[in-house]
Amino acid sequence: MRKNTGYDVLYFSQNRKKPVSGSTKATSDFLAIVHEDYPTATISQLKEILSDRNRFALEPEAIRVLDDHIEAGYGDVTPDWKY
């Protein structure tokens, strides 16, 4: 039986059973669209891109998801996010 985490989407990374982070479906789709625009960017680079207010409106939940990945040691990984 699955636990109710309160999130629509859970993010798992490279052979981890425990999720790295969670978010709403809207934030997941937003991150996938940004990743589609910058397909070779690592998670750390995506955070820099999303933190630039000249490019995007501030999206705190997306930044939190990226921070969670960076804290878990996946900042240099290129994600494979799709919507």
C-alpha beads as a LAMMPS data file, in Angstrom:
LAMMPS data file: protein, C-alpha beads

83 atoms
82 bonds

1 atom types
1 bond types

-500.0 500.0 xlo xhi
-500.0 500.0 ylo yhi
-500.0 500.0 zlo zhi

Masses

1 110.0

Atoms # bond

1 1 1 0.000 0.000 0.000
2 1 1 1.296 3.453 -0.904
3 1 1 1.810 6.193 1.624
4 1 1 -0.004 9.450 1.084
5 1 1 2.833 11.954 0.719
6 1 1 0.696 14.973 -0.106
7 1 1 2.404 15.374 -3.480
8 1 1 1.132 14.616 -6.966
9 1 1 4.579 13.658 -8.255
10 1 1 7.543 12.038 -6.489
11 1 1 11.088 12.362 -7.859
12 1 1 13.421 9.385 -7.641
13 1 1 17.092 9.380 -8.668
14 1 1 19.460 6.628 -9.698
15 1 1 18.646 3.461 -7.779
16 1 1 17.093 5.204 -4.758
17 1 1 13.996 3.664 -3.235
18 1 1 13.216 6.772 -1.224
19 1 1 12.049 9.824 -3.204
20 1 1 14.408 12.785 -3.414
21 1 1 11.545 15.280 -3.524
22 1 1 7.894 15.793 -4.386
23 1 1 5.753 18.444 -6.050
24 1 1 2.449 19.206 -7.679
25 1 1 1.781 18.045 -11.237
26 1 1 1.927 21.664 -12.429
27 1 1 5.451 22.098 -11.045
28 1 1 6.498 18.778 -12.540
29 1 1 5.228 19.879 -15.962
30 1 1 6.951 23.263 -15.562
31 1 1 10.297 21.588 -14.789
32 1 1 9.836 19.249 -17.770
33 1 1 9.168 22.191 -20.094
34 1 1 12.234 24.066 -18.831
35 1 1 14.290 20.878 -19.214
36 1 1 12.957 20.531 -22.770
37 1 1 14.238 24.054 -23.535
38 1 1 17.643 23.289 -21.935
39 1 1 18.107 19.518 -22.529
40 1 1 21.818 19.373 -21.640
41 1 1 21.596 21.480 -18.464
42 1 1 22.384 19.813 -15.154
43 1 1 20.144 20.258 -12.129
44 1 1 22.472 22.961 -10.735
45 1 1 22.389 24.800 -14.060
46 1 1 18.597 24.560 -14.191
47 1 1 18.452 26.139 -10.735
48 1 1 20.589 29.042 -11.950
49 1 1 18.335 29.461 -14.992
50 1 1 15.141 29.403 -12.906
51 1 1 16.612 31.784 -10.339
52 1 1 17.210 34.418 -13.043
53 1 1 14.173 36.684 -12.761
54 1 1 14.854 38.106 -16.227
55 1 1 14.032 34.695 -17.749
56 1 1 11.330 33.248 -15.481
57 1 1 8.939 34.327 -12.768
58 1 1 10.064 32.972 -9.408
59 1 1 8.660 29.476 -8.861
60 1 1 9.477 28.538 -5.233
61 1 1 8.272 24.947 -5.441
62 1 1 10.428 24.254 -8.515
63 1 1 13.456 25.791 -6.777
64 1 1 12.769 23.606 -3.712
65 1 1 12.665 20.462 -5.883
66 1 1 15.990 21.419 -7.474
67 1 1 17.491 22.231 -4.046
68 1 1 16.388 18.809 -2.763
69 1 1 18.182 17.132 -5.665
70 1 1 21.320 19.202 -5.079
71 1 1 21.319 18.393 -1.334
72 1 1 20.979 14.693 -2.189
73 1 1 24.128 14.943 -4.321
74 1 1 22.532 15.039 -7.775
75 1 1 23.437 18.605 -8.756
76 1 1 25.710 17.472 -11.594
77 1 1 23.146 15.088 -13.097
78 1 1 21.224 15.917 -16.261
79 1 1 17.608 15.019 -15.456
80 1 1 15.331 12.975 -17.693
81 1 1 12.080 14.764 -16.925
82 1 1 9.121 14.434 -19.268
83 1 1 5.508 15.481 -19.061

Bonds

1 1 1 2
2 1 2 3
3 1 3 4
4 1 4 5
5 1 5 6
6 1 6 7
7 1 7 8
8 1 8 9
9 1 9 10
10 1 10 11
11 1 11 12
12 1 12 13
13 1 13 14
14 1 14 15
15 1 15 16
16 1 16 17
17 1 17 18
18 1 18 19
19 1 19 20
20 1 20 21
21 1 21 22
22 1 22 23
23 1 23 24
24 1 24 25
25 1 25 26
26 1 26 27
27 1 27 28
28 1 28 29
29 1 29 30
30 1 30 31
31 1 31 32
32 1 32 33
33 1 33 34
34 1 34 35
35 1 35 36
36 1 36 37
37 1 37 38
38 1 38 39
39 1 39 40
40 1 40 41
41 1 41 42
42 1 42 43
43 1 43 44
44 1 44 45
45 1 45 46
46 1 46 47
47 1 47 48
48 1 48 49
49 1 49 50
50 1 50 51
51 1 51 52
52 1 52 53
53 1 53 54
54 1 54 55
55 1 55 56
56 1 56 57
57 1 57 58
58 1 58 59
59 1 59 60
60 1 60 61
61 1 61 62
62 1 62 63
63 1 63 64
64 1 64 65
65 1 65 66
66 1 66 67
67 1 67 68
68 1 68 69
69 1 69 70
70 1 70 71
71 1 71 72
72 1 72 73
73 1 73 74
74 1 74 75
75 1 75 76
76 1 76 77
77 1 77 78
78 1 78 79
79 1 79 80
80 1 80 81
81 1 81 82
82 1 82 83
